[in-house]
Amino acid sequence: MQQVQEVRLQRVSLQQVPDWLQGMMKLQSLDISGNALACNQVFARQLSERLVHLCLAKNNIANCSQLLQCSFPRLKHLDLAHNLILKFGDLINLQYLPNLQLLYLHGNPITIHPYYRRNVFICLGKRYQFVSLDSQTLSESEKYLVDLHCVVTEQFFEHRIYF
């Protein structure tokens, strides 16, 4: 069982990530979509540091800030589609996923915001140009708006006077 690289636990009514996954030293791909995860838990470090693909689609995740506080140094693909994510602030830790390439958030309430894509790319920080969001790469107009936001924010903090 320690040699297993991929686990799919789809639609099995999980409410938390099983502890026994930590013992899978070669695990790189985890699909626990279609369950009842609320994701108020933090992934065990031994597990999060190995994952390259993580699918948490179709769960009950409303707040993913704790999940994104975990160290996922190898994670390239994160699927949080069809959950209950409402706030961009919960996505701010996306900037700390150094290898993220594919991010899926479609089907969440947050996606109806008129500046959804721009705001998610802003949450990605300096890595925004390397990430595909909901199977779409960054358009030129989105790139312009995100760059503009970064410049304005940087200048604001650079010239701010602290008392």
C-alpha positions, -999 to +999 in steps of 0.1 A: +000+000+000+030+024+005+037+022-032+003+036-043+006+068-063-031+076-070-062+073-048-097+080-058-123+082-030-152+097-050-187+099-037-181+078-005-196+103+020-163+113+035-165+142+060-127+144+066-095+132+049-087+097+061-056+095+084-045+063+067-036+083+036-005+096+055+011+062+053+011+062+015+047+075+009+044+075-029+009+092-031+009+120-057-027+122-068-057+124-046-093+126-058-118+130-030-145+147-050-182+143-045-180+139-007-192+159+023-159+176+031-161+210+047-123+214+047-120+229+081-091+206+087-055+209+077-038+183+056-011+164+074+023+177+063+035+142+052+006+141+028+005+176+015+042+178+007+039+148-017+007+157-036+009+169-073-028+166-081-056+173-056-093+172-065-117+184-039-145+192-063-182+188-054-178+189-017-191+214+009-160+236+011-170+272+019-137+283+034-105+270+020-081+293+038-070+266+063-065+241+034-043+266+016-022+272+047-007+237+043+025+233+025+019+220-010+053+225-026+047+201-055+010+208-062+004+215-099-033+208-102-060+220-076-096+214-083-121+232-060-149+234-085-186+231-074-181+240-038-194+269-017-165+293-019-177+329-015-148+351-005-116+361-024-098+365+009-100+327+013-079+323-018-050+347-008-028+317+001-029+305-035+002+326-039+022+302-018+017+272-041+049+275-061+042+250-088+005+255-093-004+254-130-041+244-131-068+258-108-105+250-111-130+271-092-160+271-116-194+263-100-186+282-068-207+312-058-176+334-061-176+329-099-206+352-103-186+382-092-181+405-122-143+406-116-139+370-106-111+360-129-091+392-122-095+389-085-084+352-085-053+361-106-045+389-080-047+363-052-022+342-071+004+370-067+035+370-089+027+335-102-005+346-119+009+344-154+017+307-150-017+294-139-047+284-160-080+292-143-110+271-152-093+258-183-086+293-196-053+311-197-049+347-188-062+371-216-042+402-225-069+425-209-068+405-177-030+406-176-031+444-180-056+448-151-037+425-128-004+442-137-020+476-130-033+464-097+001+451-087+018+484-096-007+505-078-005+483-047+033+483-047+034+521-051+009+526-023+029+506+002+062+520-010+051+556-004+030+551+026+042+570+057+040+551+090+038+570+123 
